[in-house]
């Protein structure tokens, strides 16, 4: 046999080997060979499998891209070292910058992908075995072991680490070795590194590593840390502030400064987004230390975020409002709930939250690691609930409640003012001594002349409240041409004034009433007539105000309905026909008041009386309730020419006017004489 040993890769096709054989002859043997060295390929299947689906160009060189992951959440990627030659060799892997701090190998799963370089076997027996964790108090659970492992690996305070497992080993000829690259971080940031692979005597291969770690190393020491919430319960208004201590731990390698902002969630808030402007350093260090601006940072920045709540100054506050959580340490802040803030827009039931914006104390961005801060990273959030209970008296109305119903017709030349009174009960159902003053806005009034009240717990008092219907009020209502307006009583002028805003709001309602009545025809038959009668109502809205000594105001809505009287005439036209000149002819009409309101009415005639004369009796009158009156109409012809005229009926209050048209013609024909 012929053994050949080559020092480098080459192609040999012109090599001749002389061989001496017996008899003194020389045999020439030509040799041809292709000498190949190590041929190693590195693949990262996690990246290679993603690349075709994303539509990007094929990745020519391997990259260990861990993507975006939460801090303190281990993750893994796979590196395949493929030996394409028959030559067995060894390999070694080294992370250049963010290697692990501890030499110990990673756990079997390292809380990420399985370590594919190790084989895991499951027992083929279902028999129960003893738990070493229970038997030995020094033993730890798997989760505790993983946490302890990563804590030691990240103890170099670089913020992240990458670990190759195995980091070195044997690479068989035409074989494949799978290496698991584990990654973890305890500080947010975009990390870049290089994994150097050395196989045999080949030149080292550098494989880029990328990791974007997000979230925060801070956490609240609360029972429910997944949704941290501090609940204060209920406190009376003006109670002294209540405080809670909140502990915050930092698992990261850098001290983090927090700036607190509190927000109240407003019920039925229709705001969709918040637009925030940031100028310069949005959260400067209040200790006096100045921070150099980063090159390229804009002076003014705009941020848009979903609207959750309204920025507030109470009732929740943090002390101090800026604090530093030391690296791998903890600190505490005082959260205060101040019931003296009042009920606000939330009605006293506060569901609020606080955002703690995170800034780094000592951080320098490099090509290996860049970290955002301030408004550019998600803030730490904590929920807060508390209720401000306002002790109020319980106000109840007897009989007719808080609504007054009046007919405007009760005001007349003899009665200039009328007050309708309802009874109120005021009960102090709280355990506190309540002091308050009570007032109303005219035309609503309080009876008794007393304004200051003091009620002991469970004490109950009664008082009267009323509505003053006056000629001045009716004049103000009737003088307005608007459907909605406000009234304000001017004490100096002694009258009501119409305003755009005021404590008494007025709505005007106009409707048609369908009224039926019977009319006797000339032939003796009775006919039922349906007539539409307009009616106007004034609705007055106001509040009884209870102003407490603690600054709280209780508003009790009150309402009044004032109905203007209405009336109508039937029939609305009277025709006397042909009448004998000089003879008095008689017909009747009916004037009807369909409402229960008193009504005064007068009539005036307009028309030419040279050819005939009309008269009415009675010509004026007054209704004290719903009623009707029969009016006698007469016509006396003076000539044979036609005569006509109109009676106008005016009702008060309201000045509603009705018209009755009259017509007739005279004749000297005695056949036109009528029997009385």
C-alpha positions as CSV (number, residue, x, y, z in Angstrom):
1,X,0.0,0.0,0.0
2,X,1.0,3.6,-0.5
3,X,0.5,6.1,2.3
4,X,0.5,9.8,1.5
5,X,0.4,12.7,3.9
6,X,-0.4,16.3,2.7
7,X,0.3,19.5,4.5
8,X,-2.2,21.7,2.6
9,X,-5.2,21.4,0.3
10,X,-4.1,21.0,-3.3
11,X,-4.9,19.2,-6.6
12,X,-2.2,16.7,-7.7
13,X,-2.2,15.2,-11.1
14,X,1.4,15.2,-12.4
15,X,3.2,13.4,-9.6
16,X,5.3,10.3,-10.6
17,X,6.6,7.7,-8.1
18,X,9.5,5.5,-9.3
19,X,9.5,2.0,-7.9
20,X,12.6,-0.3,-8.1
21,X,11.7,-3.9,-8.9
22,X,13.8,-7.1,-9.1
23,X,16.0,-7.3,-12.2
24,X,17.1,-3.8,-11.9
25,X,14.1,-2.4,-13.5
26,X,12.3,0.8,-12.5
27,X,8.5,1.0,-12.5
28,X,7.0,4.5,-12.8
29,X,3.7,5.0,-11.0
30,X,1.7,8.2,-11.7
31,X,-0.4,9.6,-8.8
32,X,-3.4,11.8,-9.0
33,X,-5.2,13.2,-5.9
34,X,-7.4,16.1,-4.8
35,X,-6.4,17.1,-1.3
36,X,-9.2,18.7,0.7
37,X,-9.0,20.4,4.1
38,X,-11.6,21.2,6.7
39,X,-14.9,22.6,5.3
40,X,-17.1,24.1,8.0
41,X,-20.5,25.7,7.6
42,X,-22.3,27.7,10.3
43,X,-26.1,27.9,10.2
44,X,-28.7,29.6,12.4
45,X,-31.9,27.8,11.5
46,X,-34.1,30.2,13.5
47,X,-33.1,33.0,11.1
48,X,-32.9,30.9,8.0
49,X,-36.4,29.6,8.4
50,X,-37.9,33.0,8.9
51,X,-36.1,34.7,6.0
52,X,-38.0,33.0,3.1
53,X,-41.4,33.9,4.7
54,X,-40.7,37.5,5.2
55,X,-39.8,38.2,1.6
56,X,-36.4,39.7,2.4
57,X,-33.3,38.8,0.6
58,X,-31.6,35.5,1.5
59,X,-29.3,35.9,4.4
60,X,-25.8,35.0,3.2
61,X,-24.1,34.9,6.6
62,X,-25.5,33.5,9.9
63,X,-27.0,36.0,12.4
64,X,-28.2,35.1,15.9
65,X,-31.1,37.5,16.2
66,X,-33.1,37.0,19.4
67,X,-35.7,39.7,18.4
68,X,-37.6,41.5,21.1
69,X,-38.0,39.8,24.4
70,X,-38.9,40.8,28.0
71,X,-36.1,41.3,30.4
72,X,-35.6,38.4,32.9
73,X,-37.2,36.1,30.4
74,X,-34.5,33.7,29.0
75,X,-34.6,32.8,25.4
76,X,-32.5,30.6,23.1
77,X,-31.4,30.3,19.5
78,X,-29.7,27.4,17.7
79,X,-26.3,27.4,16.0
80,X,-25.5,24.4,13.7
81,X,-21.8,23.7,13.0
82,X,-21.6,21.4,10.0
83,X,-18.4,19.6,9.1
84,X,-18.5,18.9,5.3
85,X,-15.1,17.1,5.3
86,X,-14.0,13.7,6.6
87,X,-11.6,15.3,9.0
88,X,-12.6,15.2,12.7
89,X,-11.6,18.2,14.7
90,X,-12.6,20.3,17.7
91,X,-14.4,23.7,18.1
92,X,-14.7,26.4,20.6
93,X,-17.1,29.3,21.0
94,X,-16.7,32.6,22.7
95,X,-18.9,35.6,23.3
96,X,-16.8,38.8,22.9
97,X,-18.6,41.4,25.1
98,X,-21.6,40.1,27.0
99,X,-20.4,36.7,28.1
100,X,-21.9,35.2,31.2
101,X,-20.2,36.0,34.5
102,X,-20.4,32.5,36.0
103,X,-18.6,29.4,34.5
104,X,-21.4,27.0,35.4
105,X,-23.2,25.4,32.5
106,X,-26.8,26.5,31.9
107,X,-29.7,24.5,33.3
108,X,-31.2,21.9,31.1
109,X,-33.8,24.2,29.6
110,X,-32.4,27.5,30.9
111,X,-36.0,28.8,31.0
112,X,-35.9,29.1,27.2
113,X,-35.6,26.6,24.3
114,X,-34.4,23.1,25.2
115,X,-30.7,22.7,25.2
116,X,-30.5,20.6,22.0
117,X,-26.9,19.6,22.7
118,X,-28.1,17.4,25.5
119,X,-30.4,14.4,25.4
120,X,-33.2,14.1,27.9
121,X,-34.6,10.8,28.9
122,X,-37.9,10.1,30.8
123,X,-38.2,7.3,33.3
124,X,-40.1,4.3,31.9
125,X,-41.6,3.6,35.3
126,X,-44.7,5.3,36.7
127,X,-43.7,4.6,40.3
128,X,-43.7,7.5,42.7
129,X,-40.3,8.6,43.8
130,X,-39.3,10.7,46.7
131,X,-39.0,14.4,46.3
132,X,-35.5,15.6,47.3
133,X,-36.9,19.1,47.5
134,X,-39.2,18.2,50.4
135,X,-36.6,16.0,52.1
136,X,-33.7,18.5,51.9
137,X,-34.6,22.1,52.9
138,X,-31.4,23.3,51.2
139,X,-32.6,22.0,47.8
140,X,-34.4,24.5,45.5
141,X,-37.1,24.1,43.0
142,X,-36.3,24.2,39.3
143,X,-37.6,27.7,39.0
144,X,-35.5,28.9,42.0
145,X,-32.5,27.1,40.5
146,X,-33.0,28.9,37.1
147,X,-33.4,32.2,38.8
148,X,-30.2,31.7,40.8
149,X,-28.3,30.7,37.8
150,X,-29.3,33.7,35.7
151,X,-28.7,36.0,38.7
152,X,-25.1,34.8,38.8
153,X,-24.6,35.0,35.0
154,X,-25.8,38.6,35.0
155,X,-23.8,39.7,38.0
156,X,-21.2,41.5,35.8
157,X,-23.8,44.3,35.6
158,X,-23.6,44.6,31.8
159,X,-27.4,44.3,31.5
160,X,-27.4,41.2,29.3
161,X,-25.4,37.9,28.7
162,X,-25.2,35.3,25.9
163,X,-24.1,31.7,26.7
164,X,-23.1,29.0,24.3
165,X,-23.8,25.4,25.3
166,X,-21.6,23.6,24.8
167,X,-18.9,26.2,24.4
168,X,-16.4,23.7,23.0
169,X,-16.3,20.1,21.9
170,X,-15.5,17.5,19.3
171,X,-16.7,17.8,15.7
172,X,-16.7,14.5,13.9
173,X,-15.9,14.2,10.2
174,X,-19.1,14.7,8.1
175,X,-20.9,15.4,11.3
176,X,-23.1,18.1,12.8
177,X,-22.9,19.6,16.2
178,X,-25.9,21.7,17.5
179,X,-25.1,24.4,19.9
180,X,-27.8,26.3,21.9
181,X,-27.1,30.0,22.5
182,X,-29.0,31.2,25.6
183,X,-29.7,34.9,26.2
184,X,-31.1,36.9,29.1
185,X,-31.1,40.5,30.2
186,X,-31.9,42.3,33.4
187,X,-31.9,45.8,31.9
188,X,-33.8,47.1,28.8
189,X,-31.8,48.1,25.8
190,X,-30.7,47.1,22.3
191,X,-27.7,44.9,22.6
192,X,-25.2,43.9,19.9
193,X,-22.4,41.3,20.2
194,X,-20.3,38.8,18.3
195,X,-20.0,35.1,18.8
196,X,-16.5,33.9,17.7
197,X,-16.4,30.3,16.4
198,X,-12.9,28.7,16.2
199,X,-12.9,25.3,14.4
200,X,-9.6,23.4,14.2
201,X,-6.9,25.6,12.7
202,X,-9.3,27.5,10.5
203,X,-9.7,31.3,10.7
204,X,-12.2,32.3,13.4
205,X,-15.8,33.0,12.2
206,X,-17.6,36.0,13.7
207,X,-21.4,35.6,14.0
208,X,-23.3,38.8,14.9
209,X,-25.7,38.6,17.9
210,X,-28.7,41.0,18.3
211,X,-31.1,41.3,21.2
212,X,-33.8,43.9,22.0
213,X,-34.7,43.7,25.7
214,X,-37.8,45.5,26.8
215,X,-39.8,46.1,30.0
216,X,-38.5,47.2,33.3
217,X,-36.4,45.6,36.1
218,X,-38.6,47.4,38.6
219,X,-41.5,45.8,40.4
220,X,-43.8,46.7,43.3
221,X,-43.7,44.6,46.4
222,X,-47.5,44.0,46.4
223,X,-49.6,40.9,46.7
224,X,-50.8,41.2,43.1
225,X,-47.8,42.4,41.2
226,X,-49.4,41.5,37.8
227,X,-51.8,44.4,38.2
228,X,-50.5,46.4,41.2
229,X,-53.3,48.2,43.0
230,X,-53.4,50.2,46.2
231,X,-57.0,50.4,47.6
232,X,-57.7,53.1,50.2
233,X,-61.4,52.5,50.9
234,X,-64.0,55.2,51.8
235,X,-63.4,58.3,53.8
236,X,-65.6,61.3,54.6
237,X,-65.0,64.6,52.9
238,X,-62.5,66.8,54.8
239,X,-61.0,63.8,56.6
240,X,-57.3,64.0,57.1
241,X,-55.0,62.5,54.4
242,X,-54.3,58.7,54.6
243,X,-50.9,57.3,53.5
244,X,-49.6,54.0,52.4
245,X,-46.0,52.9,51.9
246,X,-45.2,51.4,48.6
247,X,-41.9,49.4,48.2
248,X,-40.2,49.2,44.8
249,X,-37.4,46.8,44.0
250,X,-34.8,47.1,41.2
251,X,-33.5,43.9,39.8
252,X,-31.3,45.7,37.3
253,X,-27.7,46.8,37.3
254,X,-28.4,50.5,37.1
255,X,-30.0,53.0,39.4
256,X,-33.3,54.3,37.9
257,X,-34.9,57.6,38.7
258,X,-38.7,57.8,38.8
259,X,-40.9,60.8,38.1
260,X,-44.5,60.4,39.2
261,X,-47.6,61.6,37.4
262,X,-51.1,60.8,38.6
263,X,-54.3,60.5,36.5
264,X,-58.0,60.2,37.3
265,X,-60.2,58.1,35.1
266,X,-63.2,60.2,34.3
267,X,-66.6,58.4,33.8
268,X,-68.0,58.8,30.3
269,X,-64.9,60.5,29.0
270,X,-65.1,60.8,25.2
271,X,-61.5,61.7,24.7
272,X,-59.8,59.2,22.4
273,X,-56.0,60.1,22.4
274,X,-53.6,62.4,24.2
275,X,-51.1,64.6,22.4
276,X,-48.1,65.3,24.5
277,X,-45.4,67.9,23.8
278,X,-42.0,67.4,25.4
279,X,-39.4,70.2,25.5
280,X,-35.8,69.5,26.3
281,X,-35.3,67.1,29.2
282,X,-38.9,66.2,30.0
283,X,-37.9,64.9,33.4
284,X,-34.9,66.8,34.8
285,X,-33.1,65.7,37.8
286,X,-34.4,67.8,40.7
287,X,-31.3,67.2,42.8
288,X,-29.5,69.8,40.8
289,X,-27.4,67.5,38.7
290,X,-27.5,68.5,35.0
291,X,-27.5,65.9,32.3
292,X,-25.8,66.5,29.0
293,X,-28.1,66.4,26.0
294,X,-27.5,63.6,23.5
295,X,-26.3,64.7,20.1
296,X,-29.1,64.6,17.6
297,X,-32.0,64.7,20.1
298,X,-34.7,67.2,19.0
299,X,-35.5,70.0,21.4
300,X,-39.3,69.6,21.0
301,X,-40.9,66.2,20.7
302,X,-44.4,65.1,20.1
303,X,-46.0,62.0,21.5
304,X,-49.5,60.5,20.8
305,X,-50.9,57.9,23.2
306,X,-54.3,56.4,23.9
307,X,-56.3,58.4,26.4
308,X,-56.9,56.6,29.7
309,X,-57.3,59.3,32.2
310,X,-57.0,63.0,33.0
311,X,-53.9,64.4,34.5
312,X,-54.6,65.5,38.1
313,X,-53.1,67.0,41.2
314,X,-55.3,65.0,43.6
315,X,-56.6,63.3,45.5
316,X,-53.6,60.9,45.1
317,X,-50.0,62.1,45.4
318,X,-46.5,60.6,45.8
319,X,-43.8,61.7,48.2
320,X,-41.2,62.3,47.0
321,X,-42.5,62.9,43.5
322,X,-39.0,62.1,42.2
323,X,-37.0,59.2,43.7
324,X,-34.1,56.9,42.8
325,X,-34.3,53.1,43.1
326,X,-30.7,51.9,43.5
327,X,-29.2,49.2,41.4
328,X,-30.1,45.7,42.7
329,X,-31.8,47.4,45.7
330,X,-35.1,48.8,46.8
331,X,-36.7,52.0,47.9
332,X,-40.0,53.2,49.2
333,X,-42.4,56.0,48.4
334,X,-45.4,57.3,50.3
335,X,-48.7,57.2,48.4
336,X,-51.3,59.6,50.0
337,X,-55.0,59.8,49.5
338,X,-56.4,63.2,50.5
339,X,-60.3,63.3,51.0
340,X,-60.1,67.1,51.2
341,X,-59.6,67.2,47.5
342,X,-63.4,66.7,47.1
343,X,-65.6,64.7,44.8
344,X,-64.3,66.3,41.5
345,X,-65.4,65.0,38.1
346,X,-65.5,61.5,39.4
347,X,-68.3,62.1,41.9
348,X,-66.0,61.1,44.7
349,X,-65.5,57.5,43.4
350,X,-61.9,57.6,42.2
351,X,-60.4,54.9,40.0
352,X,-57.0,56.4,39.2
353,X,-53.5,55.4,38.3
354,X,-50.0,56.7,38.4
355,X,-47.2,56.6,35.8
356,X,-43.6,56.6,36.9
357,X,-41.4,57.7,34.1
358,X,-38.0,56.0,34.2
359,X,-34.7,57.9,33.7
360,X,-31.2,56.4,33.9
361,X,-28.7,58.0,36.3
362,X,-25.4,56.8,34.8
363,X,-25.8,55.5,31.3
364,X,-23.7,56.0,28.2
365,X,-24.9,54.6,24.9
366,X,-22.4,52.7,22.7
367,X,-22.4,50.7,19.6
368,X,-22.8,47.6,21.8
369,X,-25.8,48.9,23.8
370,X,-28.3,51.7,23.4
371,X,-31.0,52.5,26.0
372,X,-33.9,55.0,25.8
373,X,-35.3,56.7,28.8
374,X,-37.9,59.2,30.0
375,X,-41.0,59.4,27.8
376,X,-39.4,57.1,25.2
377,X,-39.8,54.0,27.4
378,X,-43.1,52.7,28.9
379,X,-43.6,54.0,32.4
380,X,-44.1,52.0,35.5
381,X,-47.9,51.9,36.3
382,X,-49.8,51.4,39.5
383,X,-53.6,51.5,40.0
384,X,-55.2,53.4,42.9
385,X,-58.8,53.4,44.2
386,X,-60.4,55.5,46.9
387,X,-63.8,57.0,47.6
388,X,-64.7,60.4,49.1
389,X,-68.0,60.2,50.8
390,X,-69.9,63.5,51.2
391,X,-72.2,63.5,54.2
392,X,-75.4,65.0,53.0
393,X,-78.9,65.5,54.5
394,X,-81.6,63.3,52.9
395,X,-84.2,65.7,51.5
396,X,-87.7,64.4,50.9
397,X,-90.8,66.2,49.8
398,X,-94.2,65.5,51.2
399,X,-97.4,65.3,49.1
400,X,-96.7,67.0,45.8
401,X,-92.9,66.6,45.8
402,X,-90.6,69.1,44.2
403,X,-92.9,70.1,41.4
404,X,-95.3,73.1,41.6
405,X,-98.3,73.2,39.3
406,X,-100.0,76.6,39.0
407,X,-102.6,78.3,36.8
408,X,-101.5,81.8,35.7
409,X,-105.1,83.1,36.0
410,X,-104.9,83.3,39.8
411,X,-103.0,86.5,39.4
412,X,-105.5,89.4,38.8
413,X,-105.8,93.1,39.6
414,X,-106.9,92.2,43.2
415,X,-104.2,89.5,43.7
416,X,-100.8,90.6,42.6
417,X,-98.9,87.7,44.1
418,X,-99.6,84.2,45.1
419,X,-97.3,81.7,46.9
420,X,-97.8,78.0,46.8
421,X,-96.0,76.0,49.6
422,X,-94.8,72.4,49.8
423,X,-93.4,70.7,52.9
424,X,-89.8,69.3,53.0
425,X,-88.1,66.9,55.4
426,X,-84.4,67.1,56.1
427,X,-82.7,64.1,57.8
428,X,-79.1,63.9,58.8
429,X,-78.5,60.2,58.2
430,X,-74.7,60.4,58.8
431,X,-72.7,60.1,61.9
432,X,-71.4,63.6,61.6
433,X,-72.6,66.9,62.9
434,X,-73.7,68.8,59.7
435,X,-73.9,72.6,59.4
436,X,-75.1,74.2,56.2
437,X,-77.1,77.2,54.8
438,X,-79.9,76.7,52.4
439,X,-81.1,79.1,49.7
440,X,-83.4,79.2,46.7
441,X,-83.6,81.4,43.6
442,X,-86.7,83.4,43.0
443,X,-89.5,82.7,42.1
444,X,-88.6,79.6,44.2
445,X,-88.4,80.5,47.9
446,X,-87.8,79.0,51.4
447,X,-90.3,79.7,54.1
448,X,-89.5,80.8,57.6
449,X,-86.7,83.2,56.9
450,X,-84.1,81.0,58.4
451,X,-81.0,80.3,56.3
452,X,-78.5,78.6,58.7
453,X,-79.1,75.0,59.9
454,X,-77.3,72.6,62.2
455,X,-78.3,69.0,62.4
456,X,-77.0,66.4,64.8
457,X,-76.7,62.7,63.7
458,X,-80.1,61.2,63.0
459,X,-81.8,64.6,63.5
460,X,-84.8,65.5,61.3
461,X,-86.4,68.8,60.6
462,X,-89.3,70.1,58.4
463,X,-89.6,73.3,56.5
464,X,-91.6,74.8,53.7
465,X,-90.4,75.7,50.2
466,X,-92.6,77.5,47.7
467,X,-93.1,79.2,44.4
468,X,-94.0,82.9,44.3
469,X,-96.2,83.5,41.3
470,X,-96.4,87.2,40.7
471,X,-97.5,89.8,38.1
472,X,-93.8,90.6,37.7
473,X,-93.0,87.0,36.9
474,X,-95.9,86.7,34.4
475,X,-94.9,89.9,32.6
476,X,-91.3,88.5,32.3
477,X,-92.5,85.2,30.9
478,X,-95.0,86.8,28.5
479,X,-92.5,89.4,27.2
480,X,-90.1,86.7,25.9
481,X,-90.4,85.4,22.4
482,X,-87.9,82.5,22.9
483,X,-88.5,78.8,23.6
484,X,-85.7,78.6,26.1
485,X,-84.2,81.3,28.2
486,X,-83.1,82.1,31.8
487,X,-84.5,84.4,34.4
488,X,-82.6,86.4,37.0
489,X,-84.3,88.6,39.6
490,X,-82.8,92.0,39.8
491,X,-83.3,93.2,43.4
492,X,-82.4,96.8,42.7
493,X,-84.9,97.1,39.8
494,X,-87.4,94.9,41.5
495,X,-88.2,92.8,38.4
496,X,-87.1,89.8,36.5
497,X,-84.6,90.0,33.6
498,X,-84.1,87.6,30.8
499,X,-80.5,86.3,30.6
500,X,-78.5,83.8,28.7
501,X,-77.4,82.0,31.9
502,X,-79.0,82.0,35.2
503,X,-80.1,79.9,38.2
504,X,-83.7,79.6,36.8
505,X,-84.1,78.0,33.4
506,X,-87.4,78.4,31.4
507,X,-88.7,76.1,28.7
508,X,-91.8,77.1,26.8
509,X,-94.2,74.3,25.7
510,X,-97.0,75.0,23.2
511,X,-99.6,72.3,22.4
512,X,-103.0,72.0,20.8
513,X,-105.9,70.7,22.9
514,X,-108.7,68.9,21.2
515,X,-112.0,70.1,22.7
516,X,-115.5,69.0,21.9
517,X,-118.8,70.8,22.4
518,X,-122.4,70.6,21.2
519,X,-124.0,73.2,19.0
520,X,-127.8,73.5,18.4
521,X,-128.7,74.0,14.8
522,X,-131.6,76.2,13.5
523,X,-133.7,73.1,12.7
524,X,-133.4,71.9,16.3
525,X,-130.7,69.3,15.9
526,X,-127.6,69.1,18.0
527,X,-124.2,68.9,16.4
528,X,-120.9,67.8,18.1
529,X,-118.0,70.0,17.1
530,X,-114.3,69.2,17.7
531,X,-112.1,72.3,18.0
532,X,-108.3,72.7,18.4
533,X,-107.4,75.1,21.2
534,X,-103.8,76.3,21.7
535,X,-102.3,76.1,25.2
536,X,-99.0,77.5,26.4
537,X,-97.1,76.2,29.4
538,X,-94.0,77.6,31.1
539,X,-91.6,75.1,32.8
540,X,-89.3,76.6,35.3
541,X,-86.2,74.6,36.5
542,X,-83.9,75.5,39.4
543,X,-82.2,74.1,42.5
544,X,-82.4,74.4,46.2
545,X,-78.8,74.8,47.3
546,X,-77.4,73.4,50.5
547,X,-73.9,74.9,51.2
548,X,-72.0,72.9,53.8
549,X,-69.3,74.3,56.1
550,X,-66.8,72.0,54.5
551,X,-67.3,73.6,51.1
552,X,-69.5,70.9,49.6
553,X,-72.7,72.0,47.8
554,X,-75.8,69.8,47.6
555,X,-78.3,70.6,44.8
556,X,-81.9,69.6,45.0
557,X,-83.8,70.0,41.7
558,X,-87.1,71.8,41.8
559,X,-89.6,72.4,39.0
560,X,-92.7,74.5,38.3
561,X,-95.3,74.3,35.6
562,X,-97.3,77.5,35.0
563,X,-100.2,77.1,32.6
564,X,-101.6,80.1,30.8
565,X,-105.4,80.1,30.6
566,X,-107.0,79.6,27.2
567,X,-110.5,80.0,25.8
568,X,-112.4,79.7,22.5
569,X,-115.7,80.8,21.0
570,X,-118.3,78.7,19.2
571,X,-119.3,79.4,16.5
572,X,-116.6,81.7,15.2
573,X,-118.9,83.4,12.7
574,X,-122.6,84.6,13.0
575,X,-124.8,85.3,10.0
576,X,-128.1,87.1,10.7
577,X,-129.2,86.8,7.0
578,X,-131.9,89.3,5.8
579,X,-133.6,91.2,8.6
580,X,-136.5,93.8,8.6
581,X,-135.1,97.3,8.8
582,X,-135.5,98.7,12.3
583,X,-136.2,95.3,13.9
584,X,-133.7,93.9,16.5
585,X,-132.6,90.3,15.6
586,X,-131.1,88.0,18.3
587,X,-128.6,85.1,18.1
588,X,-126.3,83.5,20.6
589,X,-122.6,82.2,20.8
590,X,-120.8,80.4,23.6
591,X,-117.5,81.5,25.1
592,X,-115.8,78.5,26.7
593,X,-112.8,78.3,29.2
594,X,-111.6,74.6,29.0
595,X,-108.9,75.0,31.6
596,X,-109.2,75.2,35.4
597,X,-107.4,78.5,35.4
598,X,-109.3,81.7,36.2
599,X,-109.6,84.0,33.2
600,X,-110.7,87.6,32.6
601,X,-112.0,88.6,29.2
602,X,-113.1,91.7,27.4
603,X,-114.6,92.4,23.9
604,X,-114.2,95.2,21.5
605,X,-116.1,95.9,18.2
606,X,-114.7,97.0,14.9
607,X,-116.7,97.7,11.8
608,X,-119.0,100.2,10.0
609,X,-122.3,100.9,11.8
610,X,-123.9,103.2,9.2
611,X,-126.1,100.5,7.6
612,X,-126.6,98.3,10.7
613,X,-125.6,98.0,14.3
614,X,-124.4,95.0,16.3
615,X,-124.3,94.6,20.0
616,X,-123.1,91.9,22.6
617,X,-124.2,91.1,26.1
618,X,-122.3,90.6,28.3
619,X,-119.3,92.5,26.8
620,X,-116.8,91.4,29.4
621,X,-116.5,88.9,32.2
622,X,-114.4,86.5,34.3
623,X,-114.1,82.7,34.6
624,X,-113.1,81.4,38.0
625,X,-112.8,77.8,36.8
626,X,-113.5,75.7,33.7
627,X,-116.8,77.0,32.5
628,X,-118.7,78.7,29.6
629,X,-120.9,81.7,29.1
630,X,-123.7,82.2,26.6
631,X,-123.3,85.6,24.8
632,X,-126.3,87.3,23.2
633,X,-125.6,89.0,19.9
634,X,-128.1,91.5,18.3
635,X,-128.3,93.1,14.9
636,X,-130.5,96.1,13.9
637,X,-130.5,96.9,10.2
638,X,-130.7,100.6,9.3
639,X,-130.8,100.3,5.5
640,X,-131.1,97.7,2.9
641,X,-127.4,97.5,2.5
642,X,-125.2,94.6,3.9
643,X,-123.5,95.2,7.2
644,X,-120.6,93.4,8.8
645,X,-118.3,93.7,11.8
646,X,-115.9,91.8,14.2
647,X,-115.8,91.4,17.9
648,X,-112.3,90.8,19.4
649,X,-112.2,88.9,22.7
650,X,-109.0,89.3,24.7
651,X,-108.2,87.0,27.6
652,X,-106.0,87.8,30.6
653,X,-103.4,86.8,31.6
654,X,-101.8,85.7,28.4
655,X,-103.5,88.3,26.1
656,X,-104.9,85.6,23.9
657,X,-107.3,87.1,21.3
658,X,-110.3,85.5,19.6
659,X,-112.3,86.9,16.7
660,X,-116.1,86.6,16.1
661,X,-117.2,87.8,12.6
662,X,-120.8,89.1,12.1
663,X,-122.8,89.8,9.0
664,X,-126.4,90.8,8.1
665,X,-128.5,92.7,5.6
666,X,-131.6,94.9,5.9
667,X,-134.9,94.8,4.0
668,X,-138.3,96.7,3.9
669,X,-140.2,93.5,3.1
670,X,-142.5,92.8,6.0
671,X,-142.1,89.1,5.4
672,X,-138.7,89.5,6.9
673,X,-140.2,90.4,10.2
674,X,-139.2,88.0,12.9
675,X,-141.3,87.0,15.9
676,X,-139.5,87.6,19.2
